């Protein structure tokens, strides 16, 4: 599901709200999650999961084409861990 599909689904389930208002709400939520992660904070949505930032230290890698050594800089990557409820919903039979 992409963001526009999420907005459309929420608009269909909440006909008393304008679609532009729902879009603003979704954008505000996603912006707050992104801002928190940019600060290095962990964001937990109970029942859904937790977003966090993982540090990958600098290392020496290899260019797969030439085999030449390449210095790879330190970087931060987003990480998501699904919550218990969402895992259970995915694994129901």
C-alpha positions in Angstrom: 0.0 0.0 0.0 1.3 3.4 -0.9 0.5 6.7 0.9 -2.2 7.8 -1.5 -4.0 4.4 -1.2 -3.8 4.8 2.6 -5.4 8.3 2.4 -8.1 7.0 0.0 -8.9 4.1 2.4 -9.1 6.4 5.4 -11.3 8.8 3.5 -13.7 6.0 2.5 -13.9 4.8 6.1 -14.4 8.4 7.4 -16.8 10.2 5.0 -17.3 13.0 7.5 -13.7 14.1 7.0 -12.3 15.9 3.9 -9.7 14.0 2.0 -7.3 16.9 2.1 -7.6 16.9 6.0 -6.8 13.2 6.1 -3.8 13.7 3.8 -2.6 16.5 6.1 -2.9 14.2 9.1 -1.1 11.3 7.5 1.7 13.7 6.4 2.0 15.1 9.9 2.3 11.6 11.4 4.9 10.5 8.9 6.8 13.8 9.3 6.9 13.4 13.1 8.2 9.8 12.7 10.9 11.0 10.3 11.9 13.9 12.5 12.2 11.7 15.5 14.4 9.2 13.6 16.5 12.0 12.3 17.2 13.0 15.9 18.2 9.4 16.6 15.1 8.6 18.6 13.1 5.4 18.6 9.4 5.6 17.6 7.1 2.8 18.9 3.6 2.3 17.7 2.0 -0.2 20.1 0.6 -3.2 18.3 2.3 -2.2 15.1 6.0 -2.0 15.6 9.0 0.2 16.4 11.1 2.3 14.1 14.7 3.0 15.1 18.0 4.1 13.6 20.9 1.7 13.4 24.5 2.7 13.1 26.7 1.0 10.5 30.4 1.8 11.3 32.9 2.7 8.7 34.6 -0.3 7.0 36.7 -1.4 4.1 34.7 -2.9 1.3 35.5 -4.2 -2.1 34.4 -3.1 -5.6 32.8 -6.2 -6.9 33.8 -5.4 -10.5 37.5 -4.7 -10.0 38.2 -6.3 -6.6 39.7 -3.0 -5.5 39.4 -2.0 -1.8 37.0 0.9 -1.2 36.5 2.8 2.1 32.9 2.8 3.1 31.9 5.7 5.4 29.9 5.3 8.6 26.1 5.6 7.9 22.8 5.4 9.7 20.0 3.3 8.4 16.3 3.0 9.4 15.2 -0.2 11.0 11.7 -1.5 11.7 10.7 -4.3 14.1 7.2 -5.6 13.8 5.2 -5.7 17.0 3.6 -8.8 18.5 0.1 -8.0 17.3 1.1 -7.4 13.7 3.2 -10.6 13.6 0.3 -12.6 14.9 -2.1 -11.1 12.3 0.4 -12.0 9.5 0.8 -15.6 10.7 -2.9 -16.5 11.3 -4.0 -19.5 9.4 
